[in-house]
Amino acid sequence: MYLLTFALERPGSWLQWEDYAGHNATFHEPSGHKDRSDHARLYLDLFRKTAIDCEKNQTELMKIFQSRGLVSCQEHIHSLLEPEARDDLHFAVLEGVQNTLGAAFDSGHRKLIKAKADIANSRRAAETDLQKHHCWFTYNVHVVIGMSPP
């Protein structure tokens, strides 16, 4: 859930906000490695289920911008699919998931995470799968822009 409060200085000024939709990340395996990467898949599933438990299950920026009175709102979705960027993308997903799971655990969401050490262990196992089985993560970045009424 977002808490978005803002005041634009001048009528007609623009606001842009980006949200990486990590909770909507997808997992891919090469055809010769199907169903070998259980740890990477489970790591992402744990993240997705925890996001839902924390009520963060969709990107809601467009609705928020419109409910705050911004006009001419647009949403642009960029899929991160480039093979040459996979190492950077993997680091971002692994780090983001670990930090999010840690924050969820610290704030009391412990239905799916029993101990904080389990988060780091799951990350290491997922990272091993990514390297060993040449699987990969992808996700979308949502960019929303809106203008304060003229």
Rosetta constraint file for C-alpha pairs under 8 A:
AtomPair CA 1 CA 54 HARMONIC 7.97 0.50
AtomPair CA 1 CA 55 HARMONIC 6.18 0.50
AtomPair CA 1 CA 56 HARMONIC 5.66 0.50
AtomPair CA 4 CA 64 HARMONIC 7.62 0.50
AtomPair CA 8 CA 13 HARMONIC 6.61 0.50
AtomPair CA 8 CA 14 HARMONIC 7.85 0.50
AtomPair CA 8 CA 15 HARMONIC 7.90 0.50
AtomPair CA 8 CA 148 HARMONIC 6.74 0.50
AtomPair CA 9 CA 13 HARMONIC 7.29 0.50
AtomPair CA 10 CA 148 HARMONIC 7.63 0.50
AtomPair CA 11 CA 148 HARMONIC 5.43 0.50
AtomPair CA 11 CA 149 HARMONIC 5.61 0.50
AtomPair CA 11 CA 150 HARMONIC 4.57 0.50
AtomPair CA 12 CA 147 HARMONIC 5.70 0.50
AtomPair CA 12 CA 148 HARMONIC 5.07 0.50
AtomPair CA 12 CA 149 HARMONIC 5.61 0.50
AtomPair CA 12 CA 150 HARMONIC 4.47 0.50
AtomPair CA 13 CA 147 HARMONIC 5.55 0.50
AtomPair CA 13 CA 148 HARMONIC 5.65 0.50
AtomPair CA 14 CA 145 HARMONIC 6.89 0.50
AtomPair CA 14 CA 146 HARMONIC 5.67 0.50
AtomPair CA 14 CA 147 HARMONIC 4.34 0.50
AtomPair CA 14 CA 148 HARMONIC 6.44 0.50
AtomPair CA 15 CA 145 HARMONIC 5.58 0.50
AtomPair CA 15 CA 146 HARMONIC 5.49 0.50
AtomPair CA 15 CA 147 HARMONIC 6.28 0.50
AtomPair CA 16 CA 143 HARMONIC 6.95 0.50
AtomPair CA 16 CA 144 HARMONIC 5.69 0.50
AtomPair CA 16 CA 145 HARMONIC 4.35 0.50
AtomPair CA 16 CA 146 HARMONIC 6.70 0.50
AtomPair CA 17 CA 61 HARMONIC 7.84 0.50
AtomPair CA 17 CA 143 HARMONIC 5.80 0.50
AtomPair CA 17 CA 144 HARMONIC 5.41 0.50
AtomPair CA 17 CA 145 HARMONIC 6.50 0.50
AtomPair CA 18 CA 141 HARMONIC 6.83 0.50
AtomPair CA 18 CA 142 HARMONIC 5.61 0.50
AtomPair CA 18 CA 143 HARMONIC 4.45 0.50
AtomPair CA 18 CA 144 HARMONIC 6.39 0.50
AtomPair CA 19 CA 59 HARMONIC 7.35 0.50
AtomPair CA 19 CA 61 HARMONIC 7.89 0.50
AtomPair CA 19 CA 141 HARMONIC 5.79 0.50
AtomPair CA 19 CA 142 HARMONIC 5.18 0.50
AtomPair CA 19 CA 143 HARMONIC 6.54 0.50
AtomPair CA 20 CA 139 HARMONIC 7.44 0.50
AtomPair CA 20 CA 140 HARMONIC 6.15 0.50
AtomPair CA 20 CA 141 HARMONIC 4.33 0.50
AtomPair CA 20 CA 142 HARMONIC 6.12 0.50
AtomPair CA 21 CA 25 HARMONIC 6.75 0.50
AtomPair CA 21 CA 58 HARMONIC 7.64 0.50
AtomPair CA 21 CA 59 HARMONIC 6.60 0.50
AtomPair CA 21 CA 139 HARMONIC 6.31 0.50
AtomPair CA 21 CA 140 HARMONIC 5.58 0.50
AtomPair CA 21 CA 141 HARMONIC 5.88 0.50
AtomPair CA 21 CA 142 HARMONIC 6.98 0.50
AtomPair CA 22 CA 93 HARMONIC 7.10 0.50
AtomPair CA 22 CA 96 HARMONIC 7.86 0.50
AtomPair CA 22 CA 97 HARMONIC 7.89 0.50
AtomPair CA 22 CA 139 HARMONIC 6.02 0.50
AtomPair CA 22 CA 140 HARMONIC 7.43 0.50
AtomPair CA 23 CA 47 HARMONIC 6.74 0.50
AtomPair CA 23 CA 48 HARMONIC 5.09 0.50
AtomPair CA 23 CA 51 HARMONIC 6.31 0.50
AtomPair CA 23 CA 56 HARMONIC 7.64 0.50
AtomPair CA 23 CA 57 HARMONIC 6.59 0.50
AtomPair CA 23 CA 58 HARMONIC 7.61 0.50
AtomPair CA 24 CA 48 HARMONIC 7.19 0.50
AtomPair CA 24 CA 57 HARMONIC 7.86 0.50
AtomPair CA 24 CA 58 HARMONIC 7.66 0.50
AtomPair CA 24 CA 139 HARMONIC 6.41 0.50
AtomPair CA 24 CA 140 HARMONIC 7.59 0.50
AtomPair CA 25 CA 44 HARMONIC 7.57 0.50
AtomPair CA 25 CA 137 HARMONIC 6.65 0.50
AtomPair CA 25 CA 138 HARMONIC 5.56 0.50
AtomPair CA 25 CA 139 HARMONIC 4.30 0.50
AtomPair CA 25 CA 140 HARMONIC 7.26 0.50
AtomPair CA 26 CA 44 HARMONIC 7.98 0.50
AtomPair CA 26 CA 137 HARMONIC 5.67 0.50
AtomPair CA 26 CA 138 HARMONIC 5.35 0.50
AtomPair CA 26 CA 139 HARMONIC 6.19 0.50
AtomPair CA 27 CA 40 HARMONIC 7.93 0.50
AtomPair CA 27 CA 41 HARMONIC 6.56 0.50
AtomPair CA 27 CA 44 HARMONIC 7.68 0.50
AtomPair CA 27 CA 135 HARMONIC 7.45 0.50
AtomPair CA 27 CA 136 HARMONIC 5.94 0.50
AtomPair CA 27 CA 137 HARMONIC 4.71 0.50
AtomPair CA 27 CA 138 HARMONIC 6.61 0.50
AtomPair CA 28 CA 135 HARMONIC 5.58 0.50
AtomPair CA 28 CA 136 HARMONIC 5.30 0.50
AtomPair CA 28 CA 137 HARMONIC 6.26 0.50
AtomPair CA 28 CA 138 HARMONIC 7.96 0.50
AtomPair CA 29 CA 33 HARMONIC 6.13 0.50
AtomPair CA 29 CA 34 HARMONIC 5.94 0.50
AtomPair CA 29 CA 35 HARMONIC 7.95 0.50
AtomPair CA 29 CA 37 HARMONIC 7.68 0.50
AtomPair CA 29 CA 133 HARMONIC 7.57 0.50
AtomPair CA 29 CA 134 HARMONIC 6.95 0.50
AtomPair CA 29 CA 135 HARMONIC 4.35 0.50
AtomPair CA 29 CA 136 HARMONIC 6.58 0.50
AtomPair CA 30 CA 34 HARMONIC 6.63 0.50
AtomPair CA 30 CA 133 HARMONIC 7.95 0.50
AtomPair CA 30 CA 134 HARMONIC 6.96 0.50
AtomPair CA 30 CA 135 HARMONIC 6.29 0.50
AtomPair CA 33 CA 37 HARMONIC 7.66 0.50
AtomPair CA 33 CA 133 HARMONIC 6.25 0.50
AtomPair CA 36 CA 129 HARMONIC 8.00 0.50
AtomPair CA 36 CA 133 HARMONIC 7.17 0.50
AtomPair CA 37 CA 41 HARMONIC 6.37 0.50
AtomPair CA 37 CA 126 HARMONIC 7.79 0.50
AtomPair CA 37 CA 129 HARMONIC 5.32 0.50
AtomPair CA 37 CA 130 HARMONIC 7.53 0.50
AtomPair CA 37 CA 133 HARMONIC 6.64 0.50
AtomPair CA 37 CA 135 HARMONIC 7.36 0.50
AtomPair CA 38 CA 42 HARMONIC 5.93 0.50
AtomPair CA 38 CA 129 HARMONIC 7.70 0.50
AtomPair CA 39 CA 43 HARMONIC 6.00 0.50
AtomPair CA 39 CA 122 HARMONIC 6.97 0.50
AtomPair CA 39 CA 125 HARMONIC 5.61 0.50
AtomPair CA 39 CA 126 HARMONIC 4.80 0.50
AtomPair CA 39 CA 129 HARMONIC 6.48 0.50
AtomPair CA 40 CA 44 HARMONIC 6.40 0.50
AtomPair CA 40 CA 123 HARMONIC 7.96 0.50
AtomPair CA 40 CA 125 HARMONIC 6.99 0.50
AtomPair CA 40 CA 126 HARMONIC 3.86 0.50
AtomPair CA 40 CA 127 HARMONIC 6.97 0.50
AtomPair CA 40 CA 129 HARMONIC 5.90 0.50
AtomPair CA 40 CA 130 HARMONIC 6.83 0.50
AtomPair CA 41 CA 45 HARMONIC 6.14 0.50
AtomPair CA 41 CA 126 HARMONIC 7.55 0.50
AtomPair CA 42 CA 46 HARMONIC 5.97 0.50
AtomPair CA 43 CA 47 HARMONIC 6.34 0.50
AtomPair CA 43 CA 122 HARMONIC 6.16 0.50
AtomPair CA 43 CA 123 HARMONIC 6.83 0.50
AtomPair CA 43 CA 126 HARMONIC 6.34 0.50
AtomPair CA 44 CA 48 HARMONIC 6.17 0.50
AtomPair CA 44 CA 97 HARMONIC 7.67 0.50
AtomPair CA 45 CA 49 HARMONIC 6.06 0.50
AtomPair CA 46 CA 50 HARMONIC 5.99 0.50
AtomPair CA 46 CA 112 HARMONIC 7.26 0.50
AtomPair CA 47 CA 51 HARMONIC 6.05 0.50
AtomPair CA 47 CA 97 HARMONIC 6.10 0.50
AtomPair CA 47 CA 100 HARMONIC 7.78 0.50
AtomPair CA 47 CA 101 HARMONIC 6.69 0.50
AtomPair CA 48 CA 52 HARMONIC 6.32 0.50
AtomPair CA 48 CA 57 HARMONIC 7.72 0.50
AtomPair CA 49 CA 53 HARMONIC 6.16 0.50
AtomPair CA 50 CA 54 HARMONIC 6.12 0.50
AtomPair CA 50 CA 101 HARMONIC 7.22 0.50
AtomPair CA 50 CA 104 HARMONIC 7.46 0.50
AtomPair CA 50 CA 109 HARMONIC 7.67 0.50
AtomPair CA 50 CA 112 HARMONIC 7.00 0.50
AtomPair CA 51 CA 55 HARMONIC 6.17 0.50
AtomPair CA 51 CA 56 HARMONIC 4.91 0.50
AtomPair CA 51 CA 57 HARMONIC 5.89 0.50
AtomPair CA 52 CA 56 HARMONIC 5.37 0.50
AtomPair CA 52 CA 57 HARMONIC 4.92 0.50
AtomPair CA 53 CA 109 HARMONIC 7.52 0.50
AtomPair CA 54 CA 104 HARMONIC 7.43 0.50
AtomPair CA 54 CA 109 HARMONIC 7.40 0.50
AtomPair CA 59 CA 142 HARMONIC 7.65 0.50
AtomPair CA 60 CA 64 HARMONIC 6.30 0.50
AtomPair CA 61 CA 65 HARMONIC 6.08 0.50
AtomPair CA 61 CA 144 HARMONIC 6.65 0.50
AtomPair CA 62 CA 66 HARMONIC 6.26 0.50
AtomPair CA 62 CA 73 HARMONIC 7.10 0.50
AtomPair CA 62 CA 74 HARMONIC 7.40 0.50
AtomPair CA 62 CA 75 HARMONIC 6.65 0.50
AtomPair CA 62 CA 144 HARMONIC 6.29 0.50
AtomPair CA 63 CA 67 HARMONIC 6.01 0.50
AtomPair CA 64 CA 68 HARMONIC 6.19 0.50
AtomPair CA 65 CA 69 HARMONIC 6.75 0.50
AtomPair CA 65 CA 70 HARMONIC 5.60 0.50
AtomPair CA 65 CA 73 HARMONIC 7.18 0.50
AtomPair CA 65 CA 146 HARMONIC 6.64 0.50
AtomPair CA 66 CA 70 HARMONIC 5.30 0.50
AtomPair CA 66 CA 71 HARMONIC 6.77 0.50
AtomPair CA 66 CA 73 HARMONIC 7.02 0.50
AtomPair CA 69 CA 148 HARMONIC 7.11 0.50
AtomPair CA 69 CA 149 HARMONIC 7.45 0.50
AtomPair CA 70 CA 146 HARMONIC 5.37 0.50
AtomPair CA 70 CA 147 HARMONIC 5.20 0.50
AtomPair CA 70 CA 148 HARMONIC 4.91 0.50
AtomPair CA 70 CA 149 HARMONIC 6.35 0.50
AtomPair CA 71 CA 146 HARMONIC 5.68 0.50
AtomPair CA 71 CA 147 HARMONIC 5.20 0.50
AtomPair CA 71 CA 148 HARMONIC 6.24 0.50
AtomPair CA 71 CA 149 HARMONIC 6.11 0.50
AtomPair CA 72 CA 145 HARMONIC 7.97 0.50
AtomPair CA 72 CA 146 HARMONIC 5.67 0.50
AtomPair CA 72 CA 147 HARMONIC 6.12 0.50
AtomPair CA 73 CA 144 HARMONIC 6.99 0.50
AtomPair CA 73 CA 145 HARMONIC 5.51 0.50
AtomPair CA 73 CA 146 HARMONIC 4.23 0.50
AtomPair CA 73 CA 147 HARMONIC 6.90 0.50
AtomPair CA 74 CA 144 HARMONIC 5.62 0.50
AtomPair CA 74 CA 145 HARMONIC 5.45 0.50
AtomPair CA 74 CA 146 HARMONIC 6.61 0.50
AtomPair CA 75 CA 142 HARMONIC 6.67 0.50
AtomPair CA 75 CA 143 HARMONIC 5.61 0.50
AtomPair CA 75 CA 144 HARMONIC 4.37 0.50
AtomPair CA 75 CA 145 HARMONIC 6.60 0.50
AtomPair CA 76 CA 142 HARMONIC 5.82 0.50
AtomPair CA 76 CA 143 HARMONIC 5.10 0.50
AtomPair CA 76 CA 144 HARMONIC 6.36 0.50
AtomPair CA 77 CA 140 HARMONIC 6.32 0.50
AtomPair CA 77 CA 141 HARMONIC 5.69 0.50
AtomPair CA 77 CA 142 HARMONIC 4.63 0.50
AtomPair CA 77 CA 143 HARMONIC 6.31 0.50
AtomPair CA 78 CA 140 HARMONIC 5.41 0.50
AtomPair CA 78 CA 141 HARMONIC 5.13 0.50
AtomPair CA 78 CA 142 HARMONIC 6.50 0.50
AtomPair CA 78 CA 143 HARMONIC 7.98 0.50
AtomPair CA 79 CA 138 HARMONIC 7.42 0.50
AtomPair CA 79 CA 139 HARMONIC 6.01 0.50
AtomPair CA 79 CA 140 HARMONIC 4.34 0.50
AtomPair CA 79 CA 141 HARMONIC 6.41 0.50
AtomPair CA 80 CA 89 HARMONIC 7.96 0.50
AtomPair CA 80 CA 138 HARMONIC 5.77 0.50
AtomPair CA 80 CA 139 HARMONIC 5.75 0.50
AtomPair CA 80 CA 140 HARMONIC 5.92 0.50
AtomPair CA 80 CA 141 HARMONIC 7.50 0.50
AtomPair CA 81 CA 85 HARMONIC 7.85 0.50
AtomPair CA 81 CA 86 HARMONIC 7.86 0.50
AtomPair CA 81 CA 138 HARMONIC 6.00 0.50
AtomPair CA 81 CA 139 HARMONIC 7.79 0.50
AtomPair CA 82 CA 86 HARMONIC 6.78 0.50
AtomPair CA 85 CA 89 HARMONIC 6.10 0.50
AtomPair CA 86 CA 90 HARMONIC 5.82 0.50
AtomPair CA 86 CA 136 HARMONIC 7.02 0.50
AtomPair CA 86 CA 137 HARMONIC 7.75 0.50
AtomPair CA 87 CA 91 HARMONIC 6.27 0.50
AtomPair CA 88 CA 92 HARMONIC 6.22 0.50
AtomPair CA 89 CA 93 HARMONIC 6.11 0.50
AtomPair CA 89 CA 137 HARMONIC 7.29 0.50
AtomPair CA 89 CA 138 HARMONIC 7.42 0.50
AtomPair CA 90 CA 94 HARMONIC 5.90 0.50
AtomPair CA 90 CA 136 HARMONIC 7.10 0.50
AtomPair CA 90 CA 137 HARMONIC 6.42 0.50
AtomPair CA 91 CA 95 HARMONIC 5.84 0.50
AtomPair CA 92 CA 96 HARMONIC 5.74 0.50
AtomPair CA 93 CA 97 HARMONIC 5.85 0.50
AtomPair CA 93 CA 137 HARMONIC 7.43 0.50
AtomPair CA 94 CA 98 HARMONIC 6.13 0.50
AtomPair CA 94 CA 123 HARMONIC 6.44 0.50
AtomPair CA 94 CA 127 HARMONIC 7.54 0.50
AtomPair CA 95 CA 99 HARMONIC 6.09 0.50
AtomPair CA 96 CA 100 HARMONIC 5.99 0.50
AtomPair CA 97 CA 101 HARMONIC 5.95 0.50
AtomPair CA 98 CA 102 HARMONIC 6.04 0.50
AtomPair CA 98 CA 119 HARMONIC 6.32 0.50
AtomPair CA 98 CA 120 HARMONIC 6.98 0.50
AtomPair CA 98 CA 123 HARMONIC 6.84 0.50
AtomPair CA 99 CA 103 HARMONIC 6.13 0.50
AtomPair CA 100 CA 104 HARMONIC 6.07 0.50
AtomPair CA 101 CA 105 HARMONIC 6.05 0.50
AtomPair CA 101 CA 113 HARMONIC 7.95 0.50
AtomPair CA 101 CA 119 HARMONIC 6.95 0.50
AtomPair CA 102 CA 106 HARMONIC 6.10 0.50
AtomPair CA 102 CA 116 HARMONIC 6.72 0.50
AtomPair CA 102 CA 119 HARMONIC 7.18 0.50
AtomPair CA 103 CA 107 HARMONIC 6.12 0.50
AtomPair CA 104 CA 108 HARMONIC 6.43 0.50
AtomPair CA 104 CA 109 HARMONIC 5.19 0.50
AtomPair CA 104 CA 110 HARMONIC 7.56 0.50
AtomPair CA 105 CA 109 HARMONIC 5.04 0.50
AtomPair CA 105 CA 110 HARMONIC 5.51 0.50
AtomPair CA 105 CA 113 HARMONIC 6.72 0.50
AtomPair CA 105 CA 116 HARMONIC 7.05 0.50
AtomPair CA 109 CA 113 HARMONIC 7.54 0.50
AtomPair CA 110 CA 114 HARMONIC 5.96 0.50
AtomPair CA 113 CA 118 HARMONIC 7.23 0.50
AtomPair CA 113 CA 119 HARMONIC 7.52 0.50
AtomPair CA 114 CA 118 HARMONIC 7.22 0.50
AtomPair CA 115 CA 119 HARMONIC 7.43 0.50
AtomPair CA 116 CA 120 HARMONIC 7.34 0.50
AtomPair CA 117 CA 121 HARMONIC 6.31 0.50
AtomPair CA 118 CA 122 HARMONIC 5.97 0.50
AtomPair CA 119 CA 123 HARMONIC 6.24 0.50
AtomPair CA 120 CA 124 HARMONIC 6.29 0.50
AtomPair CA 121 CA 125 HARMONIC 6.29 0.50
AtomPair CA 122 CA 126 HARMONIC 6.10 0.50
AtomPair CA 123 CA 127 HARMONIC 6.05 0.50
AtomPair CA 124 CA 128 HARMONIC 6.21 0.50
AtomPair CA 125 CA 129 HARMONIC 6.37 0.50
AtomPair CA 126 CA 130 HARMONIC 6.30 0.50
AtomPair CA 127 CA 131 HARMONIC 6.41 0.50
AtomPair CA 128 CA 132 HARMONIC 5.87 0.50
AtomPair CA 129 CA 133 HARMONIC 5.54 0.50
AtomPair CA 129 CA 134 HARMONIC 7.43 0.50
AtomPair CA 129 CA 135 HARMONIC 7.17 0.50
AtomPair CA 130 CA 134 HARMONIC 5.33 0.50
AtomPair CA 130 CA 135 HARMONIC 5.02 0.50
AtomPair CA 130 CA 136 HARMONIC 6.15 0.50
AtomPair CA 131 CA 135 HARMONIC 7.42 0.50
